[in-house]
Amino acid sequence: MMRNDLTDIAGLKVGQAEDGRARTGVTLALFDEPAVAAIDVRGGGPGTRESDALRPGGLVSAVDAILLSGGSVYGLGAGDAVCAALGAQGRGFALMEQPGIPASPIVPSAILYDLANGGDKNWGETPPYGALARAALNDAAAGAPVRLGKAGAGFGANAGTLPGGTGSASARTRDGLSVAALVCVNSFGSVRVPGSDCYWAAPYEQDGEFGGLGCAAAPVEDLEDWGEAKFNPSPRTNTTIALVATDVTLTPDQARRLAVMAQDGMARAIRPVHTPFDGDIVFAVSTARQPLPGPEPFSLARLGSLAADCLARAIARGVHHACMTDL
């Protein structure tokens, strides 16, 4: 039975951890085996770790985990804790095995800005992100479903003027190809149509998964009406970070195309998006459990379209569940 979240993709687990006092958290996607990955960055203020390792032509073509974190630059430290833990398990990249020389776990990471959300950030020289990352690793071992809304890296997020959060959604084609998305929504733009409770992602909703509110009855008359977007933003305070995954075998170039197409899911669900104030990022991962059927370009286009749909749905699901929590 499908869970309608990222864990529907065979070969990966998700761990989440939060610090309620600091109003922040961490989300980890952990792969059973090194997974082909790519990244597409569209926002004007991104924050990443190991993202250059995913550039075309690089030495490394697979990753051990992907980490999403709150905390802005402080959250990048969560990746160090994951690397240390996985390295201690013997996981990681090495050109050759050499006694006494550890492998190097590959853990690309992305952060969102939640430093000004009212939580206690007086952590001095000991930010909580290492501890949160280790807790997320332990959580991943349980193999539980993704918790939506105020959970993981989306715990302290805000989507425009609405509560932000963690969302996830999945889809399976008629011939058995699986695609899913996980997102932490901390956007400058609004996820709802101006003057309405309806989500921009409403046309893609499945089985009332974000309230079944339907599409707005009237068109947007003022194209400069951004509804519940954040106004007078300060730099680096907004970001939507996401991961899309498939069980289909992809090359690094094909994974990159999946990430590029998946970005359209943000455009379907958030308005405006990819602004100078956002750090919008999509990772794409293949766990390679089944071949990409031919003709390959057409099958890749199908996967990319579904990835965008799943990401749009995940964005609305994350905010919808966060709003329910805040009632």
Residue frames relative to the residue before (quaternion, step in Angstrom):
aa qw qx qy qz dx dy dz
M 1.0000 0.0000 0.0000 0.0000 0.00 0.00 0.00
M 0.4073 -0.7288 0.4963 0.2380 3.58 -0.82 0.98
R 0.3860 -0.7302 0.5273 0.1995 3.56 -1.10 0.79
N 0.3320 -0.7394 0.4976 0.3090 3.58 1.27 -0.38
D 0.6536 0.4312 -0.3676 0.5018 3.55 0.83 1.04
L 0.7670 -0.4040 0.2423 0.4356 3.56 -1.31 0.13
T 0.6353 0.5550 -0.3433 0.4129 3.62 1.05 -0.61
D 0.4888 0.6294 -0.4495 0.4037 3.60 1.23 0.12
I 0.5990 0.5311 -0.3616 0.4778 3.59 1.27 -0.19
A 0.3965 -0.7269 0.5102 0.2324 3.57 -0.60 1.15
G 0.7627 0.3871 -0.2812 0.4353 3.54 -1.06 0.83
L 0.7560 0.2812 -0.2125 0.5516 3.58 1.22 0.22
K 0.1583 -0.7418 0.6424 0.1096 3.50 -1.35 0.43
V 0.2721 -0.7524 0.5802 0.1526 3.55 -1.24 0.51
G 0.0724 -0.7746 0.6273 0.0355 3.55 -1.03 0.88
Q 0.0747 -0.7927 0.6049 0.0123 3.57 -1.08 0.80
A 0.0358 0.7821 -0.6211 0.0344 3.55 -1.12 0.71
E 0.1240 -0.8000 0.5863 0.0289 3.55 -1.11 0.77
D 0.2150 -0.6983 0.6624 0.1654 3.50 -1.40 0.41
G 0.3107 -0.8023 0.4831 0.1623 3.57 -0.21 1.30
R 0.6442 0.5281 -0.3328 0.4419 3.57 1.01 -0.71
A 0.7330 0.3919 -0.2230 0.5094 3.58 0.94 -0.88
R 0.2960 -0.7800 0.4915 0.2499 3.60 1.30 -0.29
T 0.5647 0.5437 -0.4048 0.4707 3.52 0.72 1.16
G 0.0182 -0.8209 0.5707 0.0021 3.56 -1.23 0.18
V 0.3382 -0.7159 0.5871 0.1687 3.50 -1.46 0.07
T 0.0924 -0.7651 0.6350 0.0542 3.56 -1.16 0.73
L 0.1018 -0.8097 0.5779 0.0033 3.55 -0.86 1.02
A 0.1398 -0.7260 0.6654 0.1034 3.55 -1.07 0.85
L 0.0931 -0.8143 0.5727 -0.0145 3.56 -0.53 1.25
F 0.2381 -0.8056 0.5325 0.1032 3.57 -0.71 1.08
D 0.5408 -0.6375 0.4439 0.3227 3.55 -0.99 0.88
E 0.7684 0.0657 -0.0140 0.6364 3.56 1.13 -0.77
P 0.6556 -0.4892 0.3617 0.4472 3.63 -1.12 0.39
A 0.1696 -0.8180 0.5489 0.0286 3.54 -0.79 1.10
V 0.5074 -0.6242 0.5014 0.3187 3.56 -1.04 0.81
A 0.0182 0.8199 -0.5679 0.0702 3.57 -0.84 0.97
A 0.0651 -0.7628 0.6423 0.0364 3.52 -1.34 0.43
I 0.2306 -0.7667 0.5861 0.1248 3.56 -1.30 0.26
D 0.0530 -0.7540 0.6524 0.0556 3.54 -1.22 0.60
V 0.1298 -0.8047 0.5791 0.0164 3.57 -0.71 1.16
R 0.0584 -0.8272 0.5588 -0.0011 3.59 -0.73 1.08
G 0.6324 0.5599 -0.3450 0.4094 3.62 1.07 -0.55
G 0.5548 -0.6493 0.4258 0.2988 3.53 -1.25 0.49
G 0.7895 0.2642 -0.1435 0.5351 3.62 1.21 -0.32
P 0.1127 0.8415 -0.5228 0.0771 3.61 0.67 1.02
G 0.1309 -0.7507 0.6378 0.1117 3.54 -1.31 0.39
T 0.0967 0.8284 -0.5364 0.1294 3.58 -0.49 1.20
R 0.1946 -0.7196 0.6516 0.1402 3.49 -1.42 0.25
E 0.8499 0.0861 -0.1034 0.5094 3.60 -0.92 0.94
S 0.3557 0.7471 -0.5037 0.2480 3.61 1.13 0.35
D 0.6087 0.5646 -0.3603 0.4253 3.61 1.06 -0.63
A 0.5761 0.5951 -0.3777 0.4138 3.58 1.16 -0.49
L 0.6887 0.4747 -0.2705 0.4766 3.58 1.22 -0.45
R 0.4294 0.6996 -0.4706 0.3236 3.59 1.22 0.14
P 0.6153 -0.5518 0.4004 0.3958 3.61 -1.14 0.52
G 0.8146 0.2901 -0.2077 0.4573 3.55 -1.09 0.75
G 0.4820 0.6832 -0.4329 0.3369 3.59 1.23 0.10
L 0.6556 -0.5256 0.3837 0.3831 3.53 -1.33 0.26
V 0.7500 0.3795 -0.1916 0.5067 3.56 0.97 -0.92
S 0.1095 -0.8194 0.5612 0.0404 3.59 -0.82 0.95
A 0.7631 0.2814 -0.1680 0.5570 3.60 1.25 -0.06
V 0.2627 -0.7710 0.5678 0.1188 3.55 -1.19 0.62
D 0.4546 -0.6845 0.5037 0.2667 3.55 -1.24 0.50
A 0.7812 -0.0597 0.0720 0.6172 3.57 1.13 -0.67
I 0.1813 -0.7267 0.6405 0.1698 3.54 -1.36 0.20
L 0.1667 -0.8115 0.5590 0.0351 3.54 -0.84 1.05
L 0.0991 -0.7456 0.6570 0.0520 3.55 -1.05 0.90
S 0.0136 0.8345 -0.5468 0.0657 3.58 -0.80 0.96
G 0.4186 -0.6103 0.6020 0.2996 3.49 -1.35 0.42
G 0.6066 0.6376 -0.3689 0.2990 3.54 -1.27 -0.26
S 0.3691 -0.7280 0.4997 0.2900 3.57 1.26 0.03
V 0.8478 -0.1269 0.0678 0.5105 3.62 -0.99 -0.72
Y 0.5880 0.5696 -0.3757 0.4343 3.59 1.12 -0.51
G 0.6433 0.5551 -0.3171 0.4213 3.56 1.06 -0.74
L 0.5398 0.6207 -0.4113 0.3927 3.59 1.17 -0.37
G 0.5795 0.6030 -0.3665 0.4078 3.57 1.18 -0.47
A 0.5196 0.6367 -0.4196 0.3854 3.58 1.19 -0.36
G 0.6150 0.5688 -0.3464 0.4221 3.58 1.08 -0.69
D 0.6012 0.5631 -0.3607 0.4374 3.59 1.08 -0.65
A 0.6636 0.5080 -0.3056 0.4562 3.58 0.97 -0.88
V 0.6449 0.5049 -0.3258 0.4723 3.58 1.00 -0.79
C 0.6371 0.5266 -0.3266 0.4585 3.59 0.95 -0.86
A 0.6588 0.5127 -0.3166 0.4504 3.58 0.89 -0.90
A 0.6793 0.4938 -0.2942 0.4562 3.57 0.92 -0.92
L 0.6883 0.4623 -0.2922 0.4765 3.59 0.88 -0.88
G 0.6225 0.5375 -0.3433 0.4536 3.59 1.05 -0.70
A 0.6355 0.5288 -0.3223 0.4611 3.56 1.05 -0.74
Q 0.6624 0.4793 -0.2897 0.4976 3.58 1.25 -0.49
G 0.5546 -0.6312 0.3818 0.3851 3.57 1.28 -0.04
R 0.5068 0.6495 -0.4272 0.3726 3.56 1.24 0.20
G 0.5175 0.6565 -0.4635 0.2941 3.55 -1.21 0.44
F 0.5946 -0.5838 0.4401 0.3346 3.51 -1.39 0.23
A 0.1257 0.7584 -0.6351 0.0748 3.54 -1.11 0.80
L 0.4873 -0.6529 0.4878 0.3135 3.58 -0.96 0.83
M 0.7719 -0.0876 0.0739 0.6253 3.56 1.11 -0.76
E 0.5034 -0.6394 0.4855 0.3194 3.55 -1.15 0.58
Q 0.0194 0.7848 -0.6175 0.0488 3.54 -0.87 1.04
P 0.5146 -0.6628 0.4400 0.3197 3.61 -0.76 0.94
G 0.8354 0.2106 -0.1704 0.4783 3.54 -0.95 0.92
I 0.6700 0.4465 -0.3019 0.5104 3.60 1.27 0.00
P 0.3136 -0.7883 0.4935 0.1916 3.60 -0.38 1.16
A 0.5158 -0.5923 0.5190 0.3371 3.52 -1.28 0.47
S 0.4092 -0.7059 0.5296 0.2319 3.56 -1.30 0.31
P 0.2852 -0.7618 0.5541 0.1769 3.62 -0.33 1.17
I 0.2699 -0.7554 0.5811 0.1371 3.56 -0.98 0.89
V 0.0901 0.8064 -0.5664 0.1437 3.56 -0.37 1.30
P 0.1271 -0.7921 0.5940 0.0597 3.63 0.08 1.19
S 0.0843 -0.8123 0.5771 -0.0088 3.55 -1.01 0.86
A 0.0798 -0.7594 0.6419 0.0705 3.53 -1.31 0.46
I 0.2400 -0.7907 0.5556 0.0922 3.55 -1.11 0.76
L 0.1836 -0.7253 0.6436 0.1611 3.51 -1.36 0.32
Y 0.4838 -0.6767 0.4851 0.2698 3.55 -1.23 0.55
D 0.1302 0.7796 -0.6031 0.1073 3.57 -0.62 1.18
L 0.3179 0.7978 -0.4667 0.2113 3.59 1.23 0.40
A 0.7534 0.3797 -0.2025 0.4972 3.61 1.11 -0.61
N 0.4369 0.7342 -0.4290 0.2933 3.60 1.14 0.54
G 0.6579 -0.5409 0.3062 0.4252 3.60 1.23 0.24
G 0.5336 0.6206 -0.4198 0.3924 3.60 1.21 -0.08
D 0.5738 -0.5865 0.4510 0.3512 3.54 -1.30 0.35
K 0.0288 -0.8240 0.5653 -0.0268 3.57 -0.33 1.26
N 0.4151 0.7073 -0.4727 0.3224 3.61 1.19 0.41
W 0.2072 0.8237 -0.4975 0.1762 3.55 0.68 1.13
G 0.4069 -0.7402 0.4646 0.2659 3.58 1.24 0.09
E 0.7930 -0.2726 0.2247 0.4964 3.56 -0.81 -1.04
T 0.6942 0.4320 -0.2781 0.5041 3.59 1.24 0.19
P 0.0958 -0.7940 0.5999 0.0224 3.62 0.27 1.20
P 0.5407 -0.6851 0.3927 0.2898 3.61 -1.05 0.70
Y 0.4826 0.7482 -0.4002 0.2171 3.59 1.21 -0.24
G 0.5873 0.5465 -0.3818 0.4589 3.60 1.11 -0.47
A 0.6702 0.4837 -0.2915 0.4815 3.57 0.93 -0.92
L 0.6430 0.5168 -0.3275 0.4607 3.58 0.98 -0.78
A 0.6436 0.5220 -0.3251 0.4555 3.59 0.98 -0.80
R 0.6580 0.4892 -0.3189 0.4754 3.59 0.94 -0.79
A 0.6304 0.5171 -0.3311 0.4749 3.59 1.06 -0.70
A 0.6433 0.5135 -0.3230 0.4671 3.59 1.02 -0.76
L 0.6093 0.5385 -0.3472 0.4671 3.60 1.07 -0.68
N 0.6594 0.4932 -0.3022 0.4803 3.57 0.94 -0.85
D 0.6424 0.5231 -0.3165 0.4621 3.56 1.02 -0.80
A 0.6298 0.5450 -0.3384 0.4380 3.59 0.98 -0.79
A 0.6113 0.5816 -0.3492 0.4076 3.57 1.04 -0.74
A 0.6319 0.5552 -0.3297 0.4287 3.58 1.16 -0.57
G 0.3396 -0.7797 0.4739 0.2283 3.60 1.18 -0.37
A 0.3322 0.7732 -0.4809 0.2460 3.59 1.14 0.57
P 0.6144 -0.5226 0.4206 0.4153 3.60 -1.26 0.24
V 0.5916 -0.5415 0.4543 0.3878 3.55 -1.31 0.29
R 0.3081 -0.7243 0.5849 0.1960 3.57 -0.94 0.91
L 0.2856 -0.7974 0.5181 0.1191 3.55 -0.79 1.07
G 0.7309 0.4090 -0.3123 0.4484 3.55 -1.30 0.36
K 0.8162 -0.1742 0.1602 0.5271 3.56 -0.92 -0.95
A 0.4281 0.6664 -0.4757 0.3824 3.53 0.27 1.37
G 0.8470 0.1734 -0.1152 0.4891 3.54 -1.20 0.54
A 0.8334 -0.1804 0.1414 0.5030 3.55 -1.09 -0.74
G 0.6634 0.5012 -0.3096 0.4614 3.59 1.20 -0.35
F 0.3637 0.7800 -0.4617 0.2148 3.59 1.28 0.00
G 0.8032 0.2724 -0.1307 0.5135 3.59 0.87 -0.91
A 0.4364 0.7401 -0.4258 0.2836 3.58 1.25 0.28
N 0.1542 -0.7432 0.6398 0.1205 3.52 -1.38 0.33
A 0.2272 -0.7709 0.5858 0.1051 3.56 -0.90 1.00
G 0.7575 -0.1299 0.0442 0.6383 3.55 0.04 1.26
T 0.7632 -0.2976 0.2408 0.5205 3.59 -0.76 -1.02
L 0.5716 0.5715 -0.3785 0.4510 3.58 1.31 0.14
P 0.5942 -0.5131 0.4410 0.4350 3.59 -1.21 0.23
G 0.2669 -0.7397 0.5937 0.1707 3.56 -1.01 0.83
G 0.0223 0.8208 -0.5705 0.0154 3.55 -1.24 -0.04
T 0.6193 -0.5209 0.4418 0.3872 3.50 -1.39 -0.30
G 0.0149 -0.7933 0.6085 -0.0139 3.54 -0.94 0.95
S 0.0143 -0.7897 0.6132 0.0081 3.54 -1.22 0.45
A 0.0528 0.7796 -0.6221 0.0489 3.56 -1.19 0.59
S 0.1281 -0.7978 0.5859 0.0618 3.58 -1.17 0.53
A 0.0989 -0.7682 0.6284 0.0726 3.54 -1.34 0.26
R 0.1268 -0.7657 0.6250 0.0833 3.53 -1.24 0.52
T 0.4147 -0.7201 0.5022 0.2391 3.55 -0.84 0.99
R 0.6724 -0.5028 0.3592 0.4075 3.54 -1.29 0.30
D 0.7241 0.3817 -0.2455 0.5193 3.59 1.16 -0.51
G 0.6832 -0.5939 0.2575 0.3380 3.57 1.16 0.65
L 0.4601 0.6467 -0.4802 0.3734 3.61 1.16 0.46
S 0.2103 -0.8075 0.5437 0.0902 3.59 -0.82 0.97
V 0.0173 -0.7633 0.6452 -0.0288 3.54 -1.11 0.89
A 0.0623 0.7945 -0.6026 0.0413 3.59 -1.06 0.68
A 0.1981 -0.7627 0.6055 0.1116 3.53 -1.33 0.39
L 0.0695 -0.7324 0.6739 0.0681 3.51 -1.31 0.57
V 0.0031 0.8201 -0.5689 0.0607 3.57 -0.87 0.95
C 0.1849 -0.7238 0.6509 0.1350 3.54 -1.24 0.59
V 0.1884 -0.8466 0.4963 0.0384 3.54 -0.30 1.36
N 0.1388 0.7677 -0.6055 0.1573 3.55 -0.56 1.25
S 0.1796 0.8800 -0.4228 0.1208 3.50 1.17 0.80
F 0.5117 -0.5686 0.5429 0.3467 3.52 -1.34 0.38
G 0.7201 0.4610 -0.2447 0.4572 3.58 0.90 -0.95
S 0.5344 -0.6219 0.4836 0.3062 3.51 -1.39 0.21
V 0.3581 -0.7257 0.5478 0.2121 3.56 -1.13 0.69
R 0.7111 0.4153 -0.2544 0.5071 3.60 1.26 -0.09
V 0.5769 -0.5872 0.4543 0.3405 3.53 -1.22 0.63
P 0.5552 -0.6284 0.4146 0.3535 3.64 -0.85 0.87
G 0.8343 0.1661 -0.1533 0.5028 3.56 -0.97 0.95
S 0.7041 0.4194 -0.2305 0.5247 3.58 1.24 0.31
D 0.4209 -0.6590 0.5519 0.2898 3.54 -1.32 0.32
C 0.5079 0.6733 -0.4033 0.3551 3.58 1.29 -0.05
Y 0.4075 -0.7141 0.5224 0.2259 3.55 -1.03 0.84
W 0.5681 -0.5790 0.4620 0.3586 3.56 -1.15 0.65
A 0.6835 0.4985 -0.2782 0.4548 3.59 1.09 -0.69
A 0.3325 0.8033 -0.4592 0.1822 3.61 1.26 -0.03
P 0.6480 0.5322 -0.3631 0.4062 3.68 0.84 -0.70
Y 0.7177 0.4406 -0.2473 0.4792 3.60 1.18 -0.43
E 0.4194 0.7382 -0.4494 0.2780 3.60 1.28 -0.08
Q 0.1737 -0.7744 0.6040 0.0722 3.54 -1.09 0.84
D 0.8719 -0.0430 0.0183 0.4874 3.57 -0.88 1.03
G 0.6636 -0.5560 0.3111 0.3920 3.58 0.91 0.91
E 0.2531 0.8425 -0.4555 0.1371 3.58 1.22 0.48
F 0.7728 0.1708 -0.1746 0.5858 3.60 1.22 -0.21
G 0.8294 -0.3090 0.0829 0.4579 3.48 0.74 1.21
G 0.3193 -0.7828 0.4891 0.2146 3.59 1.22 -0.25
L 0.2878 0.8020 -0.4796 0.2097 3.59 1.08 0.70
G 0.4295 -0.7296 0.4390 0.3006 3.56 1.25 -0.23
C 0.6213 -0.5333 0.4253 0.3856 3.52 -1.39 -0.06
A 0.6033 -0.5615 0.4219 0.3780 3.55 -1.18 0.56
A 0.4845 -0.6983 0.4525 0.2699 3.56 -0.94 0.93
A 0.7712 0.3069 -0.1570 0.5351 3.58 1.05 -0.72
P 0.5090 -0.6421 0.4678 0.3314 3.62 -1.07 0.60
V 0.5484 -0.5634 0.4876 0.3796 3.55 -1.30 0.28
E 0.2497 -0.8108 0.5151 0.1222 3.56 -0.47 1.19
D 0.7504 0.2933 -0.1701 0.5674 3.58 1.07 -0.71
L 0.3033 -0.7974 0.4942 0.1670 3.59 -0.30 1.21
E 0.6700 0.4462 -0.3116 0.5050 3.59 1.25 -0.14
D 0.4903 0.6043 -0.4547 0.4332 3.57 1.24 0.35
W 0.1238 -0.8295 0.5441 0.0251 3.54 -0.36 1.27
G 0.4727 -0.7169 0.4261 0.2845 3.57 1.22 0.34
E 0.8326 -0.2079 0.1788 0.4812 3.56 -0.81 -1.06
A 0.2584 0.7617 -0.5427 0.2421 3.57 1.04 0.77
K 0.5349 -0.5826 0.4931 0.3623 3.56 -1.31 0.29
F 0.1767 -0.7795 0.5926 0.0998 3.58 -0.86 0.94
N 0.8172 0.1830 -0.1860 0.5140 3.54 -1.28 0.51
P 0.1316 0.8315 -0.5318 0.0919 3.60 0.80 0.94
S 0.3246 -0.6825 0.6056 0.2492 3.51 -1.26 0.43
P 0.6372 -0.5577 0.3518 0.3990 3.61 -1.07 0.59
R 0.8574 0.1889 -0.1507 0.4543 3.53 -1.29 0.64
T 0.5274 0.6415 -0.4243 0.3610 3.62 1.06 0.51
N 0.7437 0.3554 -0.1970 0.5308 3.60 1.22 0.02
T 0.2084 0.7638 -0.5914 0.1528 3.54 -1.00 0.82
T 0.1084 -0.7302 0.6670 0.1005 3.52 -1.19 0.68
I 0.0470 -0.8077 0.5873 -0.0216 3.56 -0.54 1.20
A 0.0143 -0.8345 0.5443 -0.0845 3.54 -0.80 1.05
L 0.1657 -0.7340 0.6498 0.1079 3.48 -1.41 0.38
V 0.0712 -0.7515 0.6533 0.0577 3.56 -0.98 0.89
A 0.0644 -0.8115 0.5807 -0.0106 3.56 -0.99 0.82
T 0.0791 -0.7696 0.6320 0.0457 3.52 -1.26 0.56
D 0.4452 -0.6752 0.5165 0.2811 3.56 -1.22 0.49
V 0.5227 0.6419 -0.3940 0.3995 3.58 1.33 0.01
T 0.4986 -0.6586 0.4794 0.2963 3.58 -1.01 0.81
L 0.0192 0.7979 -0.5996 0.0590 3.57 -0.77 1.10
T 0.4326 -0.6283 0.5685 0.3081 3.53 -1.26 0.44
P 0.6689 -0.4724 0.3530 0.4525 3.64 -1.17 0.19
D 0.6554 0.5030 -0.3252 0.4601 3.62 0.94 -0.76
Q 0.6527 0.4985 -0.3142 0.4761 3.58 1.01 -0.75
A 0.6236 0.5213 -0.3369 0.4754 3.59 1.05 -0.71
R 0.6288 0.5288 -0.3362 0.4605 3.58 1.04 -0.73
R 0.6450 0.4988 -0.3259 0.4785 3.59 0.99 -0.76
L 0.6089 0.5430 -0.3497 0.4606 3.60 1.06 -0.68
A 0.6580 0.5019 -0.3066 0.4703 3.59 0.97 -0.84
V 0.6417 0.5253 -0.3226 0.4563 3.59 0.97 -0.85
M 0.6887 0.4676 -0.2884 0.4732 3.59 0.85 -0.93
A 0.6358 0.5475 -0.3342 0.4293 3.59 1.01 -0.78
Q 0.5569 0.6141 -0.3990 0.3920 3.61 1.09 -0.57
D 0.5881 0.5825 -0.3803 0.4125 3.60 1.10 -0.55
G 0.5448 0.6048 -0.4012 0.4199 3.58 1.20 -0.34
M 0.6134 0.5228 -0.3468 0.4798 3.58 1.10 -0.64
A 0.6701 0.5037 -0.3054 0.4517 3.57 0.93 -0.89
R 0.6485 0.5127 -0.3154 0.4659 3.59 1.14 -0.56
A 0.7795 0.3848 -0.1591 0.4680 3.57 1.12 -0.65
I 0.7732 0.2627 -0.1322 0.5619 3.63 1.19 -0.41
R 0.0296 0.7964 -0.6027 0.0397 3.57 -0.98 0.86
P 0.5248 -0.3499 -0.7565 0.1730 1.58 -1.27 2.19
V 0.2413 -0.7628 0.5871 0.1234 3.55 -1.29 0.34
H 0.8033 0.2567 -0.2190 0.4908 3.57 -1.29 0.43
T 0.2705 0.7870 -0.5093 0.2192 3.59 1.05 0.76
P 0.6717 -0.4625 0.3647 0.4493 3.60 -1.26 0.06
F 0.6745 0.5146 -0.2896 0.4432 3.59 1.18 -0.55
D 0.6665 0.5153 -0.2902 0.4539 3.60 1.25 -0.38
G 0.2582 -0.7444 0.5896 0.1777 3.54 -1.27 0.40
D 0.0989 0.8747 -0.4720 0.0492 3.56 1.14 0.72
I 0.0254 0.7941 -0.5976 0.1080 3.54 -0.83 1.14
V 0.0467 -0.7581 0.6484 0.0517 3.55 -1.14 0.72
F 0.1945 -0.7195 0.6569 0.1135 3.53 -0.98 0.97
A 0.1071 -0.7607 0.6332 0.0942 3.58 -1.19 0.56
V 0.0674 -0.8146 0.5752 -0.0337 3.55 -0.91 1.00
S 0.1588 -0.7511 0.6331 0.0993 3.53 -1.19 0.71
T 0.2327 -0.7767 0.5705 0.1310 3.57 -0.83 1.00
A 0.3685 -0.8115 0.4205 0.1698 3.57 1.37 0.24
R 0.3053 0.7657 -0.5115 0.2427 3.56 0.77 1.02
Q 0.7841 0.0798 -0.0737 0.6111 3.60 1.26 -0.19
P 0.5752 -0.6221 0.3995 0.3500 3.59 -1.12 0.57
L 0.5005 -0.5938 0.5313 0.3385 3.52 -1.31 0.40
P 0.3366 -0.7748 0.4894 0.2165 3.61 -0.44 1.10
G 0.4672 -0.6731 0.4970 0.2859 3.52 -1.20 0.49
P 0.5396 -0.1777 -0.8199 -0.0710 1.41 -2.29 0.97
E 0.5519 -0.6919 0.3563 0.2996 3.57 -0.70 1.13
P 0.6573 0.5024 -0.3581 0.4328 3.68 0.81 -0.76
F 0.6516 0.5049 -0.3235 0.4645 3.59 1.00 -0.74
S 0.6564 0.5029 -0.3158 0.4653 3.59 0.94 -0.84
L 0.6336 0.5177 -0.3320 0.4694 3.59 1.02 -0.74
A 0.6271 0.5245 -0.3352 0.4682 3.60 1.03 -0.75
R 0.6229 0.5280 -0.3362 0.4692 3.61 1.02 -0.74
L 0.6717 0.4954 -0.2995 0.4622 3.57 0.88 -0.95
G 0.6643 0.5153 -0.3104 0.4437 3.58 0.94 -0.86
S 0.6424 0.5151 -0.3206 0.4681 3.56 1.01 -0.80
L 0.6707 0.4830 -0.2975 0.4779 3.58 0.94 -0.85
A 0.6144 0.5453 -0.3512 0.4493 3.59 1.04 -0.71
A 0.6469 0.5045 -0.3170 0.4760 3.59 0.99 -0.81
D 0.6412 0.5153 -0.3240 0.4673 3.59 0.97 -0.82
C 0.6645 0.5042 -0.3066 0.4584 3.58 0.91 -0.92
L 0.6553 0.5064 -0.3234 0.4577 3.59 0.96 -0.80
A 0.6262 0.5202 -0.3413 0.4698 3.62 0.98 -0.77
R 0.6658 0.4959 -0.2975 0.4715 3.58 0.91 -0.91
A 0.6535 0.5252 -0.3179 0.4427 3.58 0.94 -0.88
I 0.6213 0.5415 -0.3447 0.4495 3.59 1.01 -0.77
A 0.6903 0.4630 -0.2838 0.4780 3.58 0.84 -0.95
R 0.6322 0.5319 -0.3370 0.4514 3.61 0.98 -0.78
G 0.6600 0.5246 -0.3164 0.4350 3.58 0.92 -0.89
V 0.6934 0.4539 -0.2790 0.4850 3.57 0.90 -0.92
H 0.6255 0.5445 -0.3455 0.4391 3.60 0.96 -0.80
H 0.6955 0.4522 -0.2860 0.4796 3.59 0.87 -0.88
A 0.6189 0.5285 -0.3527 0.4617 3.61 1.07 -0.64
C 0.6477 0.5111 -0.3199 0.4657 3.59 0.98 -0.80
M 0.6287 0.5307 -0.3297 0.4630 3.59 1.04 -0.74
T 0.6377 0.5320 -0.3172 0.4579 3.57 1.06 -0.80
D 0.7186 0.4689 -0.2425 0.4527 3.56 1.03 -0.85
L 0.4585 0.6929 -0.4531 0.3232 3.60 1.24 -0.07
